[in-house]
Amino acid sequence: MAALPETDMSDLAIASRAVLRPISRIAEAAGIPQDALEPYGKYKAKIDPALLPANGSRPGKVVLVSGMSPTPAGEGKSTMVVGLGDALAATGTKTIIALREPSVGPSFGMKGGATGGGQSQVLPMDEINLHFTGDFHAITSANNLLMAMLDNHLQQGNELGIDPRSITFKRVLDMNDRALRHVVIGLGGTANGVPRETGFEITAASEVMAVFCLATGLADLRARLGRITVGYTYAKTPVTADDLGAAGAMALLLKEAIKPNLVQSIGGTPALIHGGPFANIAHGCNSAIATNTARALADVVVTEAGFGTDLGAEKFMDIKARYAGCPPDTVVIVATVRALKMHGSVPKEELGEENVEAVRAGLPNLERHASIVSKFGIQPVIGINRFTTDTDAELEAVTGWAKQQGIACAIADVWGQGGSGADELAAMVLRTIGEPGNFAPLYELQQPVEDKILALVRGVYGGEGVEYSPKARRMLQQIHDNGWSHLPVCIAKTQYSFSDDPQLLGAASGFTVQVRELIPKTGAGFIVAITGALTTMPGLPRVPAALHMDVDEHGNAIGLS
């Protein structure tokens, strides 16, 4: 990348000034032999877990980074993951960072990329945020191959007797495009297919993405793909990808993508970045293969779950940890003074002004998140991501509260200082993971689906009850009739509130959650409950980030964040 002025402190400029090590040296430091390394250029590679040496020692401990309820002010969770990983590595602890892959759509929308920020980034950030090694494209293609084969089956006589009105699976695209939420296909005459209403989802919401991220290997991936339910016959029996004969070709499209991607942080810590479901509309964790590969190579793995503990962390523990056998040894809850003030009713434009009382007013939100982690038998650690506008009095309001609560808490300046800004937090994490834990999921799988959802609403969200739409109630009966009641639940919910109302900030309680729809994801192995007005295809904001992006005469990115 062309040299940028030293005064430019954007994430892209900071990343461009970093000196990257050849990926072969990063692999060597991680204990990855050369025959397991498949380079994609100089600074990124895929690794083949099947070619890694057997590790007879105990798998590495898992540090899960989650957060308080996010706000438009930003919390910097990925930045904290990278900074903490660098800080742990600096202690001599063999550490690997494990993150999700960024989705292209939000990078051009409002959310931006997902490679960290400031001095705590994984690199090369522009390549990771845009296309990377092509995993999202492979997942999109596998998903849409299934849909092409389904619609072709309808066109060629519908031997299985599929009811077109019952098809639940959709095509996907890795782009925020609200115009595709509801579409009609097959128009233009009999040669163009069977007309039916459908829509698109973003790739991160695809069940193929969930399968990709929960599979423990290629054989498990193939089996899970085959179990995907795409719809129902006129007799109301489920139709799967195996019924359509599509799963083998789908696995073929994914056989290279399923290998984890190796990159590095600015501090030189190895990072595996693989898979990318969102936590508000999916299960929000990187791939099980990447996490467990990192555990086989390192003493400590620092990983992340999307949004707050009520979303990504809960799904990590109730879904991913069950299937992948990777329970967290501690959970770091990322908090910011800015977010606390917003939950204390301060508007975004006034967050730069000192307001200790607003910080205190927002603490019940953080307290709820700490209590959620404790319910899983895990001791939380609070990491305060420091912003330049934070005052000492505001920070002391948080650390003083945490001390009174008996919760380990440290201030970290990972954006400005990288790993050295998280030394105290790293020391707290090492002490915490050295103590025995009592991890247990929040509910038992044999409980009815309604009981599992109610357990989350009451035990995690702080709500009182659940109301089901007539459509959701009909699906509850189908779930029971088809023997799917044993599956865990994945609630699709707004990230901004504990409730299903994004305007209800702070620590809302006593509310009723509205379940609009239940979708059995039988390949992934969970039941999705869609609540409130949540959509699985985001739209662009009024001023999308894409308006500020370009490329210079040398092909370097401009405006990417």
Secondary structure, DSSP 8 states (H G I E B T S, - for coil): -----TT--SHHHHHHH-----HHHHHHHHT--GGGEEESSSS-EEE-GGGS----S---EEEEEEES---TT---HHHHHHHHHHHHHHTT--EEEEE----HHHHHSSS--SSEETTEEEESHHHHHTTTTSHHHHHHHHHHHHHHHHHHHHHTT-TT-B-GGG----EEESS--GGGSSEEES-SSGGG---EEE-EEEGGG-HHHHHHHH-SSHHHHHHHHHH-EEEEBTT--EEETTTTT-HHHHHHHHTTTTS-EEEEETT--EEEE-----TTTS--B--HHHHHHHHHH-SEEEEEBSSSIIIIIHHIIIIIHHHH----SEEEEEE-HHHHHHHTT--GGGTTS--HHHHHHHHHHHHHHHHHHHHTT--EEEEEE--TT--HHHHHHHHHHHHHHT-EEEEE-HHHHGGGGGHHHHHHHHHHHTS------SS-TTS-HHHHHHHHIIIII---EEEE-HHHHHHHHHHHHTT-TTS-EEEE--SS-SSS-TT--SS--S-EEEEEEEEEETTTTEEEEEETT--SS----SS-GGGG-EE-TTS-EES--
